[in-house]
Amino acid sequence: MKNKSRVRLGLLPGILLVFAGCATEPKQVAAPAQQLIPLKLFWNGHDNFTTATALGEKDAKGAGYNFVRIDGCIFANPQSNTVPLKQYWSDKRHDYMLLGKSMPKTLEKRGAYHLVRIEGYAYAQPQPDAVPLKRFKLGARDNFTTATVQGENDALAAGYVFQRIEAYVIPAPGNSTATTQLTNYALISQQGIVLKAGNTLNTPGTFRPPVEITIIAKTDSTNLRIAYAADQVIFNWEMDQNQLRINGGPADGLHKAGAGNIPTGKFVTIRWLVTPKRQAIYVNDELRFEHDGDYSNINRCVSVFPAVGSKVTVQSIIVKPLSPPQPVSAVTVPQPGKVEVISDQQIHKWVVQLADSDFSKRESAINELARHPADALPALQPVLQTETDSDRRWWIQSAIQECEENQPKPDEISASPAGSKGLQVSEACKSGDGFFTNVEHEGTACWEVPKKNSYFYFSASDEFRQKAETALEIQVEYLDIGTGTIGLDYDSSDKRSPFGEAYEHHSTFIHCTNSGQWRRGKFHLANARFRGSENCQTDFRFYNGGDDMIIRSVRVWPAPK
């Protein structure tokens, strides 16, 4: 039951939108009692699981559930006319069930379910601009709770039977004429979300660099403050509106005179580019601040908030990963067997593209240059030495950084449709649950795994296995299409893993954002034990969670000791 729709959030009159879930919150006054939190739907192939808590999301990912969509929003704390949404679990049925009303008597008598937690609070009765949270059931196997038209249609199509309305929640896609959109990567409000003293607006998702953050907001007077690569960056500081204040993070205390003023009462566009080694801040395309430092450990949400009596209105926060949300470093280097030849003219074309007005084209150029570091670095270094424009220098330095990090690793094995070196995709599994096809995407050879066949298997060479490395890095280069996920199962030494340690579920998931770009995601394995224990004597497999999976290279190398 999966859905590619962007999520829309309807705001009830008088309710201020303030999200929880930021990994590292700026120091602020506690959020108001009317705090809304997203109700997220997960699916593991046979059981639906809806949760609104960080602990619930951790349980879902740890048990191999994949994120599907945000189904609506509920309150974090009790409100007038609300009821608790209680999460139940059945060991016998392996089924989660979310209830806003009392346990059905038939299940209560059997004692089949036990209470796990309260996820949050929802309206007990119909409210203006609220939608019903409906529970469906598939025999004795699965309970499914949804507040979306898409979810209801999917349930009925799959043979689920409607049971009852459990509560009423703030709506999501298709159920409302709401004017606010919400996903992990974007929050957009046509009217604008007004923040006053003590309010903080956070993105539901957390992000690792490199990212491009775009915020459209205004202040009525002073103090428009944002947080991500710093605990707070202050525009129109009340003590000196011309000074840009940087508090916390690698650039802590590097305040900049003449860079902090923005017009009052007018929306401005703030663009914040953050890579593992630098940040740059623009206001209406004017560079206000840049700094080189170690930003690689950031993993937090983006926040906007007022201070000292100001009122801030936010129209949108959009986060665009310039690489996957997971740690990123290298790309596949073409291996002997089918050598990919890149001309000097093509390298020059990509270098010129770093100055394109379309940021997605700049990102694409960095990705392509990073695939050919031996050819790209000699072309980029002289350009950097002669370039004087700070914005263009920033992108050239980013390309150089990617190229330097993307050079071959010691003892690396790799595979791509163009050739392999010590790593093989499993042809034998194609007749089972590992079907794939060789395709081309815009002239690039790649593998395509349809969503109805979830797995894509790989086996390491005997020589690599005999080295008995336990700490490994696995990198996959994939086409970022749809809004599904890519997960990893691997042969491990953990005796708790399914089927004799063969299918350890990695806790990291790659979340696709439908950018249409080639991206690279990396999984760190601390307890690998490759010995061909998975199907067809393979060592690891990728699986998709919602959309076709298109991959053009995979690399494996021992993690640095």
N, C-alpha and C positions, 0 to 999 in steps of 0.2 A: 504494500500500500504506500506508494511513493508519489511525490508530487514535485514538479519543477517550478511551481508558481512562486513569485515574490510574495512575501508576507505583508499583509496590510493590517494595521492595528487601528481600531476605532477607539477614540478617547471619549469616555463619559464626561459630561459637563462637570467642570470643577475639579477633575482629577488631573493632577500633575504627573507627567511621565518621568519617573526616576528609576533607573535600572540598577540592579545589584549585579555582582558577579565579577567585578574587576579584580585581577590578581593582586595588584598593588594600588590601593586607593590613595589619592591625595588626601592630605590631612584636612578634613572638613567637618562641619557640624553634622551630626547624625542625620540620615535620611528621614524624611517625614513618614508618618505612620501609613499614609496612602501610597505605599511603594508597590509598583507593579512589577511582576517578574514573568518571563516567558514560560509558557507551558510547552515543553518540547516532546515530540513523538520520536520514539526509536523502534527498530524492528530487527529481529535476528533470523528471519526466515520462517519462523513459526509462531512467534509471540510478539504482540505489540506492547510497548511500555511507554507510558506518558508520565513525565516528571517535570517538576519546576525547581528542584533543589540541586545544588552542586554535588551533594552526596549521591543523589539519584542518578545524575549524569555520569558520575564516576563509576557507579555500579553497572550502568548500562554498557559503557565502553569496556569495562573490565570483563564483562560476560559476553562480549562479542556482538553487542547490539550496534546497529548503524543508525546515525541520525537521519531522519526523514524530513521534518519540517517543524516550524513553530506553529502550534495548533491554536494559539490564543494567548491571553495574558490573564493572570490572577493576582490576588493581593498576597504580599508576603506576610502581613499581619492581619488579625481579625478586624473587621469593619462592621458597621451597622448592617443588619440584614444579610450577613454572610454566614456560610457554613464551612467547616474544614473539609478539604479534599483529602481523603485517607487512602494511602497506598497499601494494598494487601498483596500477599504472595502465597502461592500454593506449591509446596514441595512435590506433592503427588502429581499435579497437573503441569508443573513448570510454567505457571501463568501468573502474570501481574494483573491486578484489577484495581482501578481507581474509582472510588465511590464518594459521592457527596451526600448520599442518603444512607439509611441503615442497611446492614448486610441482609441480602435476601434470605428468608427463613430456611429455604432448602439447603443453602450452603452453610448457614449458621449451625444447623443441626448436625451436619456432617463434620463440621470443624475442619473443612478442607483448606481454609485460608487463615493466615494470621496477619496482624497489623505490622507493617514495616515502619511507616512514618506518616506525618502530615505534610503534604507537599505545599500547601498554601490555602487560601480562602477564596471562595467564589460566592456570587449571589445565590440566595436560596430561591428567589422569585424572579420573574421576568423584570427587566429593567430597560429603559430607553437605550438603544444602541448596544445592547448585550445580546448574546446568542446562546442557545441551549447547548450544553455539553451532554451529548448523547452516548449511551453505552449500548454496544452491540455484542453479540455472542455467537461463536461458531461451535455448536455442539457443546461438548465438555472440554474443549481444547483451549480456546482463547477468548478472553474478554477484550474488547477494543473500545476505547473512549475517544470521541472526536467532537470538535466544534466547527468543522469545516464542511463545506459542500463536497469538496473533493474526497475527504475521508468517508463521508456517508455514502457517496456513490461507489467508492472502492469496496466498502464493507458489503453493500448489497450485492455487488457484482461477484464477490467472492463467496457468497452464500451465508453471510452473517445475518443474524436476526435481531432486529431492534428490541431492546429490553425496556429502557426508560430514560428519562432526562435526569441526570444526577445533579446539575446545578446550571448556572448561567455565567458566562465568562465574557471578557472583552474580545471582540471578534477577530478572526484571521481571514484568509483569502476567501472571496466569493460570498461571504455572508453579510456584507455591510457596504455602505457607500463611504467608508472611512477615508480620511484624507491623509493619514499617516502610514508610511510603509516601514516595516521593520524586518531586518534579517541580521545575522551575525556580523555582516559587513557593511550594512547601511541602515541609516535611520533618516527618513525624509518626511517632513511635515509641510504641507502646503501653507497652512496658516502660521506656522512657527510655534515652537514650544517655549513657553515663558518660564524662566528660572529666576527665583528670588532668593533671598538670604537662606542659606542652609541647604539649597537644592543642588544636586550634581546630576548631570545627564551623562550616563555611561553607555557605550556600545555593549550589547550582550556578549559579544565575542572578545577574546583576547588575541593578541597578535605578536608575532616575532618579526624583526626586520628581515629583509627589506620591505618597506611599505610606503605607499603614497596616501596620505590622509588629506581629505578636502573637507573643510568646515565652512559653512555659510552661516554667519551669525551677526548680531549687532548688540551694542550696549546702549542703554539710555543715557549713560554718563561716564563712569569709570569702570575699571576692573572687569574686562572680559578675560577669563583665565582658561587655559587648556592644559591638559596633561597627557603625556605618553612617554616621550624621551626625556622628560623632566617631570618632577612632582608638580610643578606649575610653571607655565610661561604666561607672563602678565602683560596684557595690552592696556593702555590708559591707566597705569598704576596711579593710585590716589595721591602719592607723594610727588610724582613727577611723570606726567602723562607722556612725555617724549622718550622716556627711558624704557627699553624693553628689559623686563626682569626674567632671569632664568634661575629658578630655585630647584635644586636637586638634580640627580643624574650626572653623567660625565661632564656636562658643561656648567655645573653648579657655580653660581656666583659670577659668571662671565656676562654680566649685564652690559647692555649696549646702548649708549646715548644716541638719541635721534632716531631710534628704530621702533619705538613702542606706541606711537600715536596712531589711532584710527578714528575716523569721523563718528560722532555720536548720532544715534537715530538712523543710521544707514547700514544696510547689510554689506559686509565685506566677505571676500573669499580668502580664506587662509589655507595655504597648501603647505603640508609638512612632509618632507621627504626624509626618511630615516633608513639607512643601511647599517650593516653590522659595524661600520667604521666611521660613519659621519651622519650629520643631520643638517638640513637646510630648511628655513622657514620663509615663505613668501606671503605677502598680503597684496591681493589684486595684481599678481604676477610681478611684484617688486620684491627683490631679495632683501630680507630684513636681518637674517642671522644665518651663519653657518659655522660648523665646528667639526673637527676631526677628533674622534675618541672611540672608546670601546662601547658600542651599543649592542653587542651581540647577545647579551644576557637578558634583554628586555623581553618580557612576555606578559603584557597587561592590556587592558582595554584603553580606549580613548575617552577622555572626559572633558566636559565643558561645564564651567560653573561661574557664578558671580561672586562678589565679595564687597564688604564695606558699603552696603546699601545699594549697590548697583542692581539693575534689572537687565538680564541678558535674554535675548530671543534667538533660538536656534532653528534654522530652516532645514539643515541637513548636516549629517556626519557620514561621510563615505570613506571606507578604508579599502584600498586596492592593494593586495599583496603583489609586490613586484617579483616575488618568488613564492613558493608554497609556505603555509603557516608553520610548517616544521622547519628545523634547521636545514640550511641549504649550503652546498659548497660546489661540488664538481659536476661535470657533464661527461658524457661518453665521448671518447676519442675513437675515431674510426680505426678498426683493427685490420691486420693483414687478411687478405682473402678477397675483399672488395673495397679498395681504397677510394675514399671520397676526395677528389681533387677540387680545391677551391682556388680560383684565380685571384690575382692581386686586384683586379678590377672589382670583384665581388667584395673583397675585404674593404676596399676604399668606399664602396657604396654603403656598407654597413656603418663605417666610421662617419660618413656624412650624415647618415640617418640619425645619429645621436643628437643632432640639432633640430630635428623635425618638430614642428609645433604640436604634433599628435604624440602624447606621452606613451601611448601603447606602441607606436612605431619605435620610439627610443628604447623601450623595454625589449621589444623584439630584436632590435639590433644588438643589444647587450647579450641576449640569449644566443644569438647566432655567432657572434664573435667569440663567446666563451666556449663554444663547441670546437673552435679551431684556435686554441691559444698559441700554438707554435707559429702560426701565420699572422695572428692578430696582434700579438704584443709588439713585434718590430714595427708595425704600422701605427700603433697607438702612441708609443713613447715619444716619437718626434712631434706628433700633433699636440700632445700635452705641453711640451716645452715651449711651443710658439703660441699657444692659445691664451688670450688675455681675458675673454669673457668668463666671469666666475660661474655662471650657470652651465655653460658648455663644459668648462673644466670639471665641474662636479660629475657630469655624466661620463666624461672620458675616464676620470679616475675610477668611477664605478665599474666601467668596462674592464679596465686594467686589473682591478681587484678581482673580478670574477674570473678573468683569464688566468691570473696567477694561482688562484685557488683551484682551478679546474684542470690543472695539469695532472698527468697520470700519477697514481699512488704506488708505492712499493708493494709488490706481490698482489697487485690488483687482477681480478678476473672480470670479464665483461661480456655482454651479448647485445647484439642489435640485428635487425634484418640484413644489414650490410656485412656482417661477419661476427665471429665470436673468438674469445680468448679465455679458455678455461671455464666457461659458463655456457650451458646449453638450455634452450627452451625445450620443453618436453613435447615431442611429437606423439609419443605413445599415449599421453593423457587426452589427446584430442577426441578419442573415441569414447571417453567417459565424461567426467565433469570439468575437463580442462580444454574445451574446444576454443579455438581461435582461428583467425584468418590473417594472411598477409595482405595488406592494403597499402595504398599511397594516399597521403594527404598533402595536397598542394606540392606535389613532386617529392615529398619525403616518404621513404619506405618506413612502415611501422606495422605493429600488430594490433588487431582489433579483437576484443573479447566482448561478445554480446552479453547484455545484462541477464538474460535467461540462463546463461552458463557462467557461473560466478568466478571460477578459478583460473589462474594462469601460473603454471608450474615451471620451476627452474632447478637444474641440478649442477652442482659444482664438480670439477674434475677430481679424480682420485688424488692427484698430486696436491691440490688445495685441501682436500679433506684430511690427508695425512699430516698436514701441518698442525691440525688440532687446535686452531685458533678459536677461542670462545668469545672474544670481544670483536665484533665486526660492524662495519657500516654497509648498509644496502641502500643504494640510490636508484630511484626510478625516474625516468624522464617521460612525462605523460602530457597529453593534450588536455588542457583545462576546458572541458565542455560539460554542460549540465551542472547540477548542484548536488550530485551524489558524493560518495566517499570512496577512497581506496584504502584497503587494510592489508595486513600482512600476517600470515601464519608461517612459523618456521620450526625446524627441528632443533629442540633445545635439550638442556640437561635437567630441566625442571620436572620432577616426577609427578607434579600435580597437573601437568598438561594432558590434554586428551590423547588417547590412543598411544600409550607408551612413550610419552614425551615428544611425539612427532609433530603436534599441531599447537605450538605455543601461540596464543593470540597476542600480538604486539599491541601495547596500549595506545600507540600513536595512530591517528587516522589522518589521511590527506583529505581535506575538504575542498571540493571543486567549487569554483566561483563563476563558471561560465564566461571566462574572459576571452576564450578562443586562442590563448597563447600557449606555447610549449612551456612547461614548468618542470621543476625538479624537486622531488621530495626525498628526504633521507630518514632511514630508520636505524637507530642504534641498538645493537643486540649485545647484551652483556653475558648471556648464557647460551650462546649457540653451540650446537654439536652436530655438524653436518655428517650424516652417515647414510643418506638415502632412505630415510624412514617414511617419507610421505609417499603418496600414490606414485606409481611408475618409477620408484626408487629416486625420487626427487628430494630436495632439501628445503625449499621454501616455495610459497605460492602467494600471489596477490589475489585479492577478491574485491569485486565492485559492490557498491551499495546504492544502486539507484539508476545508473546510466551505463551506456556502453563505455568500455575502458579502452583507450587508445594509447599505446606505449611505443616509444621508438628506441629506448635503450635502457639497460640495467647494468649497474656496476656493483661489485662487492670488493671490499678491501679490509685488511686488519685495522682495527681502531688503533690510533696512536697510544703507546703505552705510557 
